[in-house]
Amino acid sequence: VLMNLLSLPWTLSAFLLVAAAKQAPAALEASYKERIEQLLNTSATLAARHLSKRFSLTTNLFSGYELEYGKGSKAKAAKWTHDCLGIATSRDSVENCVLRQLQALTALCDVPMTADSKEIAEKHLGHLLRSPEIPELAMKLQKMSGASIFLVRKEPDGDPGDMDASPAIQASMLMAAVRCGQALGQKQHLDDAESWFLGLSTIYPEDMWKKSFTSFHRSAMTWESLAVTALHIGKDSSFHQGLEEYLQRFEIFLRDTWEENKEHWSFASARALAVRWFSTKKKKERVKLKQWAVEHVDRFLGRSQVHLTDGPNDRISKGILARIGGSRYTCGPLQGLASLAAILKDAEVIQVVLQLMEKDITRYQIQPSNPGPIRGPIRKPADLLGLLGGFYRDDDQLQLEHRKTLRVDDTAMCLIAITHMLETLASIKSVVVDGAREDL
């Protein structure tokens, strides 16, 4: 697998791994860094443009959830699902659909705004704040004692009144509203967001964290959403103070859960760690968060195989590739690994994350030269069904999920990973190497 990756147009010589000393900072050869940043920026622009088109396919909110392209992989047979009541219940759920659509909206607000993405963000944020119901997400808002709670249909074809609250959705709504509001330079969302946080505290108090625990990843998704929310609200507000207190207790709970089960791992917790590390200036807190980040990488690689504390070693990159497969779609885990790279500045981790990110863009982003799984002649942009810039999964993953579709999170996860990788690159020094290849 490693050799397959290294046979691509870039090689290990593209990197200057300035890590002769164990703690020396990583650096990248200047021409390589310039090229990879250009590639990532272009890819992110195309992916954001694609998400904008998906959200604009209908006049309703959150359109373009999933495109089923059928057994024959023919464009004419493609069929869109635009809302969470139209999902295939044999392989999906309303809750997951809602979470993916909110993730995509947040990802769109996390990159520089265009006229189209700004219009979409304003439209969606306005409805999230004003509408008591969001039919496209099978969701309605219930207010009680100053708290606002989002209720979601349990089943798309069940009793419309059979609804339930979801901590992960409540937190994701918070993240989407606060992140998009901040990107748009608005403040009117903050009062609503605070009442949504009170709603989360109501449905998910501390004594319920362990009782309702289903998976580390699902709890980590809530942590990630709250960490992003805290990053984008004023630190002097009572809202931030209450959220920060809740976050600190929740982090202690997740840390204890992490230590109790050595199999726990999540790209969501990795992203949350990065957000929390960059949002604090307290040295003691940063040391603890960085240690947890190291444990994330060590656990991902396998505790008995290789550890970051072993120092520079190509077994790290080999271990990551063996874990996730170098030729497969890897944007999911890259969301976490790119975030961890930002904290650790470890040369080997940065190296393999960049390799995998470039591979995902080259192999799994739809472009005129790569129409993806939809076959047939591409004569004009309309033939791509507005899919240019979107990402798709590898065949093995699609078979595992029992689908032949292009789903919104296929692109959203790659956009998130690229965004975090660009942030990491901005903090890495460039060095000029004599005799460096000009074609890198």
KAQUIGI-V835671 format. One record per pair of residues at least 12 apart in sequence whose ideal C-beta (glycine too) atoms are under 7 Angstrom apart, sorted by the first residue. I is the first residue (numbers start at 1). J is the second residue. Records with the same first field share a line. If there is no record, write none. Layout:
# KAQUIGI-V835671
I: J, J
This chain:
# KAQUIGI-V835671
1: 321, 322, 325, 326, 327
2: 318, 321, 326
4: 326, 327
5: 321, 326, 355, 359
8: 359
10: 358, 440
13: 437
14: 29, 32, 440
15: 28, 29, 32, 351
16: 28, 29, 431, 433
17: 312, 347, 351
18: 431
19: 312, 347
22: 311
25: 345, 429
26: 345, 346, 347, 350, 428
27: 428, 429, 430, 431
28: 428, 430
29: 431, 433, 436
30: 430, 431, 432
31: 436, 438, 440
32: 440
33: 425, 430
35: 440
36: 354, 358
37: 422, 425
39: 358, 361
40: 418, 421, 422
41: 422
43: 361, 365, 418
44: 111, 415, 418, 419
46: 365, 388, 389
47: 389, 391, 411, 414, 415
48: 108, 111, 117, 415
49: 389
50: 387, 388, 389, 390, 411
51: 104, 107, 108, 411, 412
52: 108, 116, 117, 120
53: 386
54: 408
55: 120
56: 120
57: 80, 82
58: 82
60: 82, 136
61: 124, 127, 134, 136
62: 101, 136, 137
63: 82
64: 80, 82, 408
65: 81, 82, 83, 97, 101, 407, 408
66: 81, 405, 407, 408
67: 80, 385, 405, 406
68: 404, 405
69: 373, 374, 404, 405, 406
70: 404
71: 404
73: 373, 374, 375
74: 375, 376
75: 374, 376, 383, 385
78: 374, 385
83: 135, 136
84: 97, 98, 136, 137, 138, 156
85: 138, 156
87: 156
89: 155, 156
90: 402
91: 401, 402, 403
94: 138, 152, 153, 154, 156
95: 152, 166, 169
98: 137, 139, 152, 169
99: 168, 169, 172
100: 407, 408, 409, 412
101: 137, 408
102: 172, 173, 176
103: 172, 409, 412
104: 408, 409, 412
105: 124, 176, 180
106: 175, 176, 179
107: 412, 415, 416
108: 120, 121
109: 121, 179, 180, 183
110: 179, 419
111: 415, 419
113: 183
118: 184
121: 180, 183, 184
122: 184
125: 177, 180, 181, 184, 189
128: 173, 177
129: 177, 189, 192
138: 152, 153, 156
139: 151, 152
146: 195, 198
147: 195, 198, 199, 202
148: 195, 196, 199
149: 165, 199, 202, 203
150: 165, 169, 170, 173
151: 163, 164, 165
152: 164, 166, 169
165: 203
167: 200, 203, 204, 222
168: 218, 221, 222
170: 196, 199, 200, 203
171: 200, 222, 225, 226
172: 225
173: 196
174: 193, 196, 197, 225, 229
175: 225, 228, 229
177: 189, 192, 193
178: 193, 229, 232, 233
179: 228, 232
182: 232
190: 233, 239
194: 239
197: 239, 242, 243
201: 246
206: 249
209: 250, 253
216: 257, 264, 266
217: 266, 268
219: 254
220: 254, 266, 268, 269, 272
221: 268
223: 250, 251, 254, 269, 272
224: 268, 271, 272
226: 243, 247
227: 247, 272, 275, 276
228: 275
229: 243
230: 243, 244, 247, 279
231: 275, 279
254: 269
262: 299, 303
265: 296, 299, 300
267: 332, 333, 335, 336
270: 296, 336, 339, 340
271: 335, 336, 339
273: 289, 292, 293, 296, 339, 343
274: 339, 340, 342, 343
276: 289
277: 289, 290, 343
290: 343
293: 340, 343, 344
294: 308, 309, 344
296: 340
297: 340, 349
300: 323
301: 316, 319, 320, 323
302: 319
305: 319
306: 319
308: 344, 346
312: 347, 348
313: 348
314: 348
316: 348, 349
317: 348, 351, 352
320: 352
321: 352
326: 356
328: 394, 396, 397
329: 360, 364, 393, 394, 397
330: 356, 360
331: 360, 391, 413, 414, 417
332: 413
334: 353, 356, 357, 417
335: 413, 416, 417, 420
337: 349, 353
338: 353, 417, 420, 421, 424
339: 420
341: 353, 424
342: 420, 423, 424, 427
350: 424, 428
353: 421
357: 417, 418, 421
360: 414
364: 391, 392
365: 389, 391
366: 384, 387, 388, 389, 390, 392
367: 388
371: 384
372: 387, 392
373: 392
387: 406
390: 406, 411
391: 410, 411, 414
392: 406, 410
393: 410
